[in-house]
Amino acid sequence: MSKTVMAKYGELFLKSESVQRFYTKLLTKNIRGILDAEGIDAGIVLHRGRILIGDSAKGDDVNAIAAAVSRVYGIVGLSVAEMTGNDPESLGNAAAELSKGKLKSGMSFAVRARRSNIKEFTSQELGAAVGDRVYDTAEGLRVDLTNPDYEVFVEARREGGLVYDEVIEGPGGLPLGTQGRVVSLLSAGIDSPVAAWLIMKRGTVVTHIHFNGGEHMGADTRKGALANLCALSRWTSGHNHDMYEVNLAPFYDELIKLRNVKNRCIICKRFMLRCSCEIVRRYGYDGILMGNNLGQVASQTIVNMGVIGAAVPSGIPLLQPLLTYDKEETVRIGRRIGTFRDNVGDVGCRVVPKHPAISADLSEVIADEKELDLDGLCELCLKSTVKYRAVNGELTLSNVKAHEFKDGDED
């Protein structure tokens, strides 16, 4: 028997037929992109609710295919499956063969049977027939459909049968590229890359902005941001994964001269959003993403987030997917996607006051900002912007001047 990778997509079924066709076409394109990035040339066959990728009989490495496709947004789960006939006998024989060595005397098992466009038998009849064959593979086996020691899945489809006993979790969500383009503020920390991953999971293409504070920031800040960029690019193979680095040092030089020290962090975040809005306008993005988490630090109280968010004009969505996450949830996702590091190094900000405002007054903040030439500083900071690009975990373009880029260059 030959093996294939069977990938399942879930949420796409909620869409209309025309939208489903568009989404599945883009999903297939993204699968091809990530396979190409891994140097894998394998066939892709689209069926309703299932995508079959590769064929071990043709020399395809189905395990390598599965590892790559498990990083494709829109895929909820995948399995390395045996391909067989779609009749109960063929499926039962394949399930029994797969179960050998895995089922021991006294263990419990369950057969999960499905059929699609097959009318000759029901799913229950298929499950019973396959169960009889599996039951004979070891002494003293028992059926337990609630909490079995071992599960085997069989699918009878018009185009053939599939048998598997392991499901690899995919990221789920929607195919990348279906929900527009945003800029994401990316730091060397834990939260911002997780926020970016979550919004990409919803089908949104992300270009990052990293604000480099020069001597006002820790020595490992840029390195950490680039590490996050590279890690995230492994989830977007087939798409360019870019980051603008904005030189914020001139702004910090002026910020530390302000008489009202407590509002520094609020003014800093508002200035970052001001610069981000200019990049949104310049290159035609659809919104801005931040990794804020409600109550995590002083600038992320609900009052302060309101003051900071007021810097974004109406018409530009400000997306903050981590607002309600516990830190443990964020760390768990960060570990899974490869952005969490136990030691991030020296990434602290030297400008944070000892006693930052936790309930800033917008009118007071605006009055403080009048001491700064924000328009001039924004133009000065953006003028020296450079661009980085990562593909499949590696930097392919770095430290390229970005201020002369034309509209659409980052597509």
ChimeraX attribute file (.defattr): number of C-alpha atoms within 10 A of each C-alpha:
attribute: neighborCount
match mode: 1-to-1
recipient: residues
	/A:1	9
	/A:2	13
	/A:3	25
	/A:4	26
	/A:5	28
	/A:6	27
	/A:7	26
	/A:8	21
	/A:9	23
	/A:10	15
	/A:11	13
	/A:12	20
	/A:13	12
	/A:14	9
	/A:15	11
	/A:16	10
	/A:17	11
	/A:18	8
	/A:19	13
	/A:20	15
	/A:21	13
	/A:22	13
	/A:23	21
	/A:24	21
	/A:25	14
	/A:26	18
	/A:27	23
	/A:28	17
	/A:29	16
	/A:30	23
	/A:31	27
	/A:32	22
	/A:33	19
	/A:34	24
	/A:35	22
	/A:36	15
	/A:37	18
	/A:38	14
	/A:39	9
	/A:40	18
	/A:41	14
	/A:42	19
	/A:43	13
	/A:44	18
	/A:45	12
	/A:46	14
	/A:47	12
	/A:48	10
	/A:49	13
	/A:50	16
	/A:51	21
	/A:52	20
	/A:53	27
	/A:54	24
	/A:55	20
	/A:56	18
	/A:57	11
	/A:58	11
	/A:59	10
	/A:60	18
	/A:61	18
	/A:62	22
	/A:63	15
	/A:64	13
	/A:65	22
	/A:66	23
	/A:67	14
	/A:68	20
	/A:69	27
	/A:70	23
	/A:71	20
	/A:72	28
	/A:73	26
	/A:74	28
	/A:75	26
	/A:76	20
	/A:77	20
	/A:78	24
	/A:79	24
	/A:80	24
	/A:81	26
	/A:82	24
	/A:83	23
	/A:84	21
	/A:85	19
	/A:86	20
	/A:87	18
	/A:88	21
	/A:89	14
	/A:90	18
	/A:91	29
	/A:92	25
	/A:93	16
	/A:94	24
	/A:95	25
	/A:96	22
	/A:97	14
	/A:98	19
	/A:99	22
	/A:100	13
	/A:101	9
	/A:102	12
	/A:103	21
	/A:104	16
	/A:105	11
	/A:106	12
	/A:107	17
	/A:108	19
	/A:109	23
	/A:110	22
	/A:111	25
	/A:112	21
	/A:113	21
	/A:114	18
	/A:115	18
	/A:116	14
	/A:117	9
	/A:118	15
	/A:119	9
	/A:120	8
	/A:121	12
	/A:122	13
	/A:123	18
	/A:124	14
	/A:125	13
	/A:126	24
	/A:127	21
	/A:128	17
	/A:129	16
	/A:130	27
	/A:131	21
	/A:132	13
	/A:133	19
	/A:134	25
	/A:135	19
	/A:136	12
	/A:137	20
	/A:138	17
	/A:139	12
	/A:140	12
	/A:141	17
	/A:142	15
	/A:143	16
	/A:144	15
	/A:145	14
	/A:146	8
	/A:147	11
	/A:148	14
	/A:149	17
	/A:150	19
	/A:151	19
	/A:152	20
	/A:153	20
	/A:154	28
	/A:155	25
	/A:156	25
	/A:157	17
	/A:158	14
	/A:159	13
	/A:160	14
	/A:161	22
	/A:162	27
	/A:163	28
	/A:164	24
	/A:165	18
	/A:166	15
	/A:167	16
	/A:168	14
	/A:169	15
	/A:170	21
	/A:171	20
	/A:172	20
	/A:173	21
	/A:174	27
	/A:175	28
	/A:176	27
	/A:177	19
	/A:178	16
	/A:179	15
	/A:180	15
	/A:181	21
	/A:182	25
	/A:183	26
	/A:184	28
	/A:185	24
	/A:186	29
	/A:187	25
	/A:188	27
	/A:189	19
	/A:190	23
	/A:191	23
	/A:192	28
	/A:193	30
	/A:194	28
	/A:195	27
	/A:196	29
	/A:197	24
	/A:198	18
	/A:199	23
	/A:200	26
	/A:201	20
	/A:202	20
	/A:203	20
	/A:204	21
	/A:205	26
	/A:206	28
	/A:207	24
	/A:208	27
	/A:209	26
	/A:210	25
	/A:211	24
	/A:212	20
	/A:213	21
	/A:214	15
	/A:215	12
	/A:216	17
	/A:217	20
	/A:218	17
	/A:219	14
	/A:220	14
	/A:221	24
	/A:222	20
	/A:223	15
	/A:224	22
	/A:225	27
	/A:226	23
	/A:227	23
	/A:228	26
	/A:229	30
	/A:230	23
	/A:231	21
	/A:232	24
	/A:233	23
	/A:234	23
	/A:235	27
	/A:236	27
	/A:237	25
	/A:238	19
	/A:239	21
	/A:240	18
	/A:241	27
	/A:242	25
	/A:243	26
	/A:244	27
	/A:245	26
	/A:246	24
	/A:247	21
	/A:248	26
	/A:249	18
	/A:250	14
	/A:251	21
	/A:252	20
	/A:253	14
	/A:254	13
	/A:255	22
	/A:256	16
	/A:257	11
	/A:258	15
	/A:259	11
	/A:260	12
	/A:261	18
	/A:262	18
	/A:263	26
	/A:264	24
	/A:265	21
	/A:266	24
	/A:267	20
	/A:268	20
	/A:269	17
	/A:270	21
	/A:271	22
	/A:272	20
	/A:273	23
	/A:274	18
	/A:275	22
	/A:276	25
	/A:277	19
	/A:278	14
	/A:279	17
	/A:280	18
	/A:281	13
	/A:282	13
	/A:283	15
	/A:284	13
	/A:285	19
	/A:286	17
	/A:287	21
	/A:288	25
	/A:289	25
	/A:290	21
	/A:291	22
	/A:292	22
	/A:293	24
	/A:294	18
	/A:295	16
	/A:296	12
	/A:297	11
	/A:298	19
	/A:299	28
	/A:300	19
	/A:301	19
	/A:302	16
	/A:303	17
	/A:304	22
	/A:305	22
	/A:306	16
	/A:307	23
	/A:308	24
	/A:309	16
	/A:310	13
	/A:311	17
	/A:312	19
	/A:313	12
	/A:314	8
	/A:315	8
	/A:316	15
	/A:317	14
	/A:318	19
	/A:319	19
	/A:320	20
	/A:321	19
	/A:322	21
	/A:323	17
	/A:324	12
	/A:325	14
	/A:326	12
	/A:327	13
	/A:328	9
	/A:329	11
	/A:330	20
	/A:331	18
	/A:332	12
	/A:333	19
	/A:334	21
	/A:335	14
	/A:336	11
	/A:337	19
	/A:338	17
	/A:339	25
	/A:340	23
	/A:341	16
	/A:342	7
	/A:343	6
	/A:344	17
	/A:345	14
	/A:346	13
	/A:347	18
	/A:348	16
	/A:349	13
	/A:350	13
	/A:351	17
	/A:352	16
	/A:353	14
	/A:354	8
	/A:355	10
	/A:356	17
	/A:357	18
	/A:358	20
	/A:359	18
	/A:360	21
	/A:361	15
	/A:362	16
	/A:363	10
	/A:364	11
	/A:365	19
	/A:366	13
	/A:367	11
	/A:368	18
	/A:369	19
	/A:370	9
	/A:371	13
	/A:372	15
	/A:373	11
	/A:374	15
	/A:375	11
	/A:376	10
	/A:377	19
	/A:378	21
	/A:379	12
	/A:380	16
	/A:381	19
	/A:382	20
	/A:383	15
	/A:384	14
	/A:385	22
	/A:386	18
	/A:387	21
	/A:388	21
	/A:389	23
	/A:390	25
	/A:391	23
	/A:392	21
	/A:393	19
	/A:394	15
	/A:395	17
	/A:396	14
	/A:397	13
	/A:398	15
	/A:399	12
	/A:400	13
	/A:401	15
	/A:402	18
	/A:403	13
	/A:404	8
	/A:405	12
	/A:406	10
	/A:407	11
	/A:408	10
	/A:409	8
	/A:410	14
	/A:411	12
